Amino acid sequence: MTPATVPHLPRGVRLHHDRVRGTMVLLAPERALMLDEVGAAILGRVDGAAEVGQIAESLAQEYDAPLAEVSADVAEFLSDLARERLVDLHG
Amino acid sequence: MKWTKPKAVEIRC
């Protein structure tokens, strides 16, 4: 993954607001993952158009956090989800 | 809201 990688959610995977828990969940066939606020903020920016670098820059600005830290966390988070095939990093 | 390491926790049966 590079900053120019454009992540997207594979077919059948979507973000969903769980009203009972009051949290965002990532729904996939036969699976659901509960997201914390930062996880939901990252995946909310995964629209199939934004590059990883742009997502990190946007979040670093919004959270007033160091870009290096945000970039590393975003890359690790998306890599972990990609390994589970919940995010697609390959066009 | 402060930046924290993002988490995704699988919801089990």
N, CA and C atoms of all chains as a GROMACS GRO file, in nm:
protein
  312
    1MET      N    1   0.085  -0.119   0.000
    1MET     CA    2   0.000   0.000   0.000
    1MET      C    3   0.088   0.124   0.000
    2THR      N    4   0.054   0.220  -0.086
    2THR     CA    5   0.124   0.347  -0.087
    2THR      C    6   0.022   0.457  -0.060
    3PRO      N    7   0.068   0.580  -0.038
    3PRO     CA    8  -0.030   0.688  -0.017
    3PRO      C    9  -0.123   0.707  -0.136
    4ALA      N   10  -0.083   0.658  -0.254
    4ALA     CA   11  -0.167   0.676  -0.373
    4ALA      C   12  -0.266   0.561  -0.393
    5THR      N   13  -0.258   0.459  -0.305
    5THR     CA   14  -0.354   0.349  -0.314
    5THR      C   15  -0.495   0.401  -0.290
    6VAL      N   16  -0.589   0.354  -0.371
    6VAL     CA   17  -0.730   0.395  -0.354
    6VAL      C   18  -0.809   0.276  -0.300
    7PRO      N   19  -0.838   0.277  -0.168
    7PRO     CA   20  -0.912   0.164  -0.112
    7PRO      C   21  -1.061   0.173  -0.142
    8HIS      N   22  -1.127   0.058  -0.150
    8HIS     CA   23  -1.273   0.060  -0.159
    8HIS      C   24  -1.330  -0.062  -0.090
    9LEU      N   25  -1.458  -0.055  -0.056
    9LEU     CA   26  -1.523  -0.167   0.010
    9LEU      C   27  -1.566  -0.267  -0.098
   10PRO      N   28  -1.532  -0.395  -0.078
   10PRO     CA   29  -1.571  -0.496  -0.177
   10PRO      C   30  -1.723  -0.509  -0.185
   11ARG      N   31  -1.770  -0.572  -0.290
   11ARG     CA   32  -1.913  -0.598  -0.306
   11ARG      C   33  -1.964  -0.674  -0.183
   12GLY      N   34  -2.075  -0.629  -0.129
   12GLY     CA   35  -2.134  -0.699  -0.015
   12GLY      C   36  -2.086  -0.650   0.119
   13VAL      N   37  -1.990  -0.558   0.120
   13VAL     CA   38  -1.940  -0.502   0.246
   13VAL      C   39  -1.987  -0.357   0.255
   14ARG      N   40  -2.045  -0.320   0.370
   14ARG     CA   41  -2.093  -0.182   0.381
   14ARG      C   42  -2.090  -0.135   0.526
   15LEU      N   43  -2.088  -0.003   0.540
   15LEU     CA   44  -2.096   0.060   0.671
   15LEU      C   45  -2.242   0.071   0.710
   16HIS      N   46  -2.270   0.048   0.837
   16HIS     CA   47  -2.408   0.052   0.882
   16HIS      C   48  -2.412   0.111   1.022
   17HIS      N   49  -2.510   0.198   1.047
   17HIS     CA   50  -2.524   0.253   1.181
   17HIS      C   51  -2.615   0.164   1.263
   18ASP      N   52  -2.559   0.105   1.369
   18ASP     CA   53  -2.637   0.017   1.456
   18ASP      C   54  -2.702   0.103   1.564
   19ARG      N   55  -2.833   0.121   1.553
   19ARG     CA   56  -2.901   0.215   1.643
   19ARG      C   57  -2.907   0.163   1.786
   20VAL      N   58  -2.907   0.031   1.803
   20VAL     CA   59  -2.913  -0.024   1.938
   20VAL      C   60  -2.785   0.010   2.014
   21ARG      N   61  -2.672  -0.012   1.949
   21ARG     CA   62  -2.544   0.016   2.015
   21ARG      C   63  -2.502   0.161   2.001
   22GLY      N   64  -2.561   0.230   1.904
   22GLY     CA   65  -2.520   0.367   1.880
   22GLY      C   66  -2.381   0.375   1.821
   23THR      N   67  -2.340   0.270   1.749
   23THR     CA   68  -2.207   0.271   1.687
   23THR      C   69  -2.220   0.233   1.540
   24MET      N   70  -2.111   0.259   1.469
   24MET     CA   71  -2.105   0.214   1.331
   24MET      C   72  -2.052   0.072   1.328
   25VAL      N   73  -2.107  -0.009   1.240
   25VAL     CA   74  -2.054  -0.144   1.222
   25VAL      C   75  -2.022  -0.165   1.075
   26LEU      N   76  -1.925  -0.250   1.050
   26LEU     CA   77  -1.889  -0.287   0.914
   26LEU      C   78  -1.955  -0.422   0.887
   27LEU      N   79  -2.049  -0.424   0.795
   27LEU     CA   80  -2.123  -0.546   0.767
   27LEU      C   81  -2.066  -0.614   0.644
   28ALA      N   82  -2.044  -0.744   0.656
   28ALA     CA   83  -2.002  -0.825   0.542
   28ALA      C   84  -2.085  -0.953   0.547
   29PRO      N   85  -2.088  -1.028   0.439
   29PRO     CA   86  -2.164  -1.152   0.442
   29PRO      C   87  -2.121  -1.239   0.561
   30GLU      N   88  -2.215  -1.271   0.648
   30GLU     CA   89  -2.191  -1.359   0.764
   30GLU      C   90  -2.102  -1.296   0.870
   31ARG      N   91  -2.069  -1.169   0.857
   31ARG     CA   92  -1.979  -1.108   0.955
   31ARG      C   93  -2.021  -0.965   0.984
   32ALA      N   94  -1.986  -0.921   1.104
   32ALA     CA   95  -2.007  -0.780   1.138
   32ALA      C   96  -1.897  -0.739   1.234
   33LEU      N   97  -1.842  -0.620   1.213
   33LEU     CA   98  -1.739  -0.568   1.302
   33LEU      C   99  -1.785  -0.435   1.358
   34MET      N  100  -1.774  -0.423   1.490
   34MET     CA  101  -1.810  -0.299   1.556
   34MET      C  102  -1.691  -0.203   1.545
   35LEU      N  103  -1.719  -0.080   1.505
   35LEU     CA  104  -1.611   0.017   1.483
   35LEU      C  105  -1.612   0.123   1.592
   36ASP      N  106  -1.494   0.166   1.632
   36ASP     CA  107  -1.491   0.283   1.720
   36ASP      C  108  -1.498   0.408   1.633
   37GLU      N  109  -1.496   0.524   1.698
   37GLU     CA  110  -1.521   0.647   1.622
   37GLU      C  111  -1.416   0.669   1.514
   38VAL      N  112  -1.290   0.642   1.548
   38VAL     CA  113  -1.182   0.665   1.451
   38VAL      C  114  -1.192   0.565   1.335
   39GLY      N  115  -1.221   0.439   1.369
   39GLY     CA  116  -1.237   0.338   1.264
   39GLY      C  117  -1.349   0.376   1.168
   40ALA      N  118  -1.460   0.425   1.225
   40ALA     CA  119  -1.573   0.467   1.140
   40ALA      C  120  -1.535   0.589   1.056
   41ALA      N  121  -1.455   0.679   1.114
   41ALA     CA  122  -1.414   0.798   1.039
   41ALA      C  123  -1.327   0.760   0.920
   42ILE      N  124  -1.240   0.661   0.939
   42ILE     CA  125  -1.156   0.615   0.828
   42ILE      C  126  -1.242   0.552   0.719
   43LEU      N  127  -1.326   0.457   0.760
   43LEU     CA  128  -1.404   0.384   0.659
   43LEU      C  129  -1.509   0.474   0.594
   44GLY      N  130  -1.551   0.577   0.666
   44GLY     CA  131  -1.645   0.672   0.608
   44GLY      C  132  -1.584   0.749   0.492
   45ARG      N  133  -1.450   0.750   0.487
   45ARG     CA  134  -1.381   0.821   0.379
   45ARG      C  135  -1.338   0.727   0.267
   46VAL      N  136  -1.360   0.598   0.287
   46VAL     CA  137  -1.326   0.500   0.183
   46VAL      C  138  -1.441   0.496   0.084
   47ASP      N  139  -1.426   0.572  -0.025
   47ASP     CA  140  -1.536   0.585  -0.121
   47ASP      C  141  -1.498   0.537  -0.260
   48GLY      N  142  -1.382   0.472  -0.270
   48GLY     CA  143  -1.341   0.423  -0.401
   48GLY      C  144  -1.277   0.530  -0.487
   49ALA      N  145  -1.266   0.652  -0.433
   49ALA     CA  146  -1.204   0.761  -0.509
   49ALA      C  147  -1.086   0.821  -0.433
   50ALA      N  148  -1.098   0.827  -0.300
   50ALA     CA  149  -0.995   0.891  -0.218
   50ALA      C  150  -0.874   0.800  -0.203
   51GLU      N  151  -0.754   0.859  -0.216
   51GLU     CA  152  -0.632   0.784  -0.193
   51GLU      C  153  -0.604   0.775  -0.043
   52VAL      N  154  -0.529   0.672  -0.004
   52VAL     CA  155  -0.495   0.653   0.137
   52VAL      C  156  -0.431   0.780   0.194
   53GLY      N  157  -0.342   0.840   0.116
   53GLY     CA  158  -0.275   0.962   0.162
   53GLY      C  159  -0.372   1.076   0.186
   54GLN      N  160  -0.472   1.087   0.098
   54GLN     CA  161  -0.572   1.193   0.113
   54GLN      C  162  -0.659   1.167   0.236
   55ILE      N  163  -0.692   1.041   0.258
   55ILE     CA  164  -0.774   1.005   0.375
   55ILE      C  165  -0.698   1.042   0.502
   56ALA      N  166  -0.569   1.008   0.507
   56ALA     CA  167  -0.488   1.037   0.626
   56ALA      C  168  -0.475   1.188   0.647
   57GLU      N  169  -0.452   1.262   0.540
   57GLU     CA  170  -0.438   1.408   0.553
   57GLU      C  171  -0.566   1.470   0.607
   58SER      N  172  -0.678   1.425   0.554
   58SER     CA  173  -0.807   1.478   0.597
   58SER      C  174  -0.831   1.451   0.745
   59LEU      N  175  -0.795   1.329   0.789
   59LEU     CA  176  -0.817   1.292   0.929
   59LEU      C  177  -0.720   1.365   1.021
   60ALA      N  178  -0.595   1.380   0.977
   60ALA     CA  179  -0.495   1.450   1.059
   60ALA      C  180  -0.541   1.593   1.083
   61GLN      N  181  -0.601   1.652   0.981
   61GLN     CA  182  -0.651   1.789   0.993
   61GLN      C  183  -0.771   1.793   1.088
   62GLU      N  184  -0.864   1.701   1.066
   62GLU     CA  185  -0.987   1.702   1.147
   62GLU      C  186  -0.957   1.676   1.295
   63TYR      N  187  -0.863   1.586   1.322
   63TYR     CA  188  -0.833   1.549   1.461
   63TYR      C  189  -0.716   1.628   1.518
   64ASP      N  190  -0.660   1.717   1.436
   64ASP     CA  191  -0.546   1.796   1.479
   64ASP      C  192  -0.437   1.705   1.537
   65ALA      N  193  -0.403   1.602   1.460
   65ALA     CA  194  -0.307   1.501   1.504
   65ALA      C  195  -0.191   1.496   1.404
   66PRO      N  196  -0.075   1.446   1.449
   66PRO     CA  197   0.042   1.440   1.359
   66PRO      C  198   0.014   1.349   1.239
   67LEU      N  199   0.047   1.400   1.120
   67LEU     CA  200   0.019   1.324   0.997
   67LEU      C  201   0.090   1.189   0.997
   68ALA      N  202   0.212   1.185   1.051
   68ALA     CA  203   0.287   1.058   1.050
   68ALA      C  204   0.215   0.952   1.131
   69GLU      N  205   0.163   0.992   1.247
   69GLU     CA  206   0.092   0.896   1.334
   69GLU      C  207  -0.038   0.851   1.267
   70VAL      N  208  -0.112   0.948   1.214
   70VAL     CA  209  -0.240   0.915   1.149
   70VAL      C  210  -0.216   0.825   1.027
   71SER      N  211  -0.116   0.859   0.947
   71SER     CA  212  -0.087   0.780   0.826
   71SER      C  213  -0.054   0.635   0.863
   72ALA      N  214   0.028   0.618   0.966
   72ALA     CA  215   0.068   0.483   1.007
   72ALA      C  216  -0.054   0.405   1.057
   73ASP      N  217  -0.138   0.470   1.138
   73ASP     CA  218  -0.256   0.401   1.192
   73ASP      C  219  -0.356   0.367   1.083
   74VAL      N  220  -0.376   0.459   0.989
   74VAL     CA  221  -0.470   0.435   0.878
   74VAL      C  222  -0.420   0.318   0.793
   75ALA      N  223  -0.291   0.319   0.761
   75ALA     CA  224  -0.235   0.212   0.677
   75ALA      C  225  -0.247   0.076   0.746
   76GLU      N  226  -0.218   0.074   0.876
   76GLU     CA  227  -0.225  -0.053   0.950
   76GLU      C  228  -0.370  -0.102   0.957
   77PHE      N  229  -0.462  -0.010   0.984
   77PHE     CA  230  -0.604  -0.045   0.996
   77PHE      C  231  -0.657  -0.101   0.864
   78LEU      N  232  -0.627  -0.032   0.754
   78LEU     CA  233  -0.677  -0.077   0.623
   78LEU      C  234  -0.610  -0.208   0.582
   79SER      N  235  -0.482  -0.223   0.616
   79SER     CA  236  -0.412  -0.349   0.583
   79SER      C  237  -0.475  -0.466   0.657
   80ASP      N  238  -0.505  -0.444   0.786
   80ASP     CA  239  -0.567  -0.551   0.865
   80ASP      C  240  -0.702  -0.590   0.805
   81LEU      N  241  -0.781  -0.490   0.766
   81LEU     CA  242  -0.913  -0.520   0.708
   81LEU      C  243  -0.898  -0.584   0.570
   82ALA      N  244  -0.796  -0.542   0.496
   82ALA     CA  245  -0.775  -0.599   0.362
   82ALA      C  246  -0.737  -0.746   0.374
   83ARG      N  247  -0.660  -0.778   0.479
   83ARG     CA  248  -0.621  -0.918   0.500
   83ARG      C  249  -0.745  -1.004   0.524
   84GLU      N  250  -0.847  -0.943   0.584
   84GLU     CA  251  -0.973  -1.014   0.610
   84GLU      C  252  -1.069  -1.001   0.491
   85ARG      N  253  -1.021  -0.938   0.385
   85ARG     CA  254  -1.100  -0.915   0.264
   85ARG      C  255  -1.224  -0.829   0.291
   86LEU      N  256  -1.209  -0.736   0.388
   86LEU     CA  257  -1.319  -0.645   0.418
   86LEU      C  258  -1.294  -0.509   0.353
   87VAL      N  259  -1.174  -0.489   0.303
   87VAL     CA  260  -1.139  -0.370   0.225
   87VAL      C  261  -1.057  -0.419   0.107
   88ASP      N  262  -1.077  -0.358  -0.008
   88ASP     CA  263  -1.001  -0.396  -0.127
   88ASP      C  264  -0.902  -0.284  -0.157
   89LEU      N  265  -0.775  -0.321  -0.170
   89LEU     CA  266  -0.672  -0.220  -0.197
   89LEU      C  267  -0.619  -0.229  -0.339
   90HIS      N  268  -0.682  -0.311  -0.420
   90HIS     CA  269  -0.624  -0.338  -0.552
   90HIS      C  270  -0.720  -0.309  -0.665
   91GLY      N  271  -0.774  -0.189  -0.665
   91GLY     CA  272  -0.853  -0.143  -0.779
   91GLY      C  273  -0.972  -0.226  -0.816
   92MET      N  274  -1.248   1.571   1.959
   92MET     CA  275  -1.220   1.427   1.975
   92MET      C  276  -1.073   1.402   1.943
   93LYS      N  277  -1.010   1.323   2.029
   93LYS     CA  278  -0.867   1.297   2.014
   93LYS      C  279  -0.844   1.178   1.922
   94TRP      N  280  -0.734   1.185   1.849
   94TRP     CA  281  -0.700   1.072   1.761
   94TRP      C  282  -0.653   0.955   1.847
   95THR      N  283  -0.712   0.839   1.825
   95THR     CA  284  -0.668   0.717   1.892
   95THR      C  285  -0.654   0.610   1.785
   96LYS      N  286  -0.583   0.505   1.817
   96LYS     CA  287  -0.565   0.397   1.720
   96LYS      C  288  -0.702   0.338   1.687
   97PRO      N  289  -0.734   0.326   1.558
   97PRO     CA  290  -0.867   0.277   1.521
   97PRO      C  291  -0.886   0.130   1.556
   98LYS      N  292  -1.009   0.096   1.592
   98LYS     CA  293  -1.039  -0.043   1.629
   98LYS      C  294  -1.161  -0.093   1.554
   99ALA      N  295  -1.157  -0.222   1.519
   99ALA     CA  296  -1.273  -0.291   1.462
   99ALA      C  297  -1.282  -0.425   1.533
  100VAL      N  298  -1.392  -0.446   1.605
  100VAL     CA  299  -1.408  -0.568   1.686
  100VAL      C  300  -1.517  -0.654   1.626
  101GLU      N  301  -1.482  -0.778   1.596
  101GLU     CA  302  -1.579  -0.868   1.536
  101GLU      C  303  -1.692  -0.897   1.634
  102ILE      N  304  -1.814  -0.889   1.585
  102ILE     CA  305  -1.931  -0.922   1.666
  102ILE      C  306  -1.955  -1.071   1.649
  103ARG      N  307  -1.943  -1.142   1.759
  103ARG     CA  308  -1.956  -1.288   1.754
  103ARG      C  309  -2.102  -1.330   1.768
  104CYS      N  310  -2.127  -1.458   1.743
  104CYS     CA  311  -2.261  -1.512   1.761
  104CYS      C  312  -2.308  -1.482   1.903
   0.00000   0.00000   0.00000
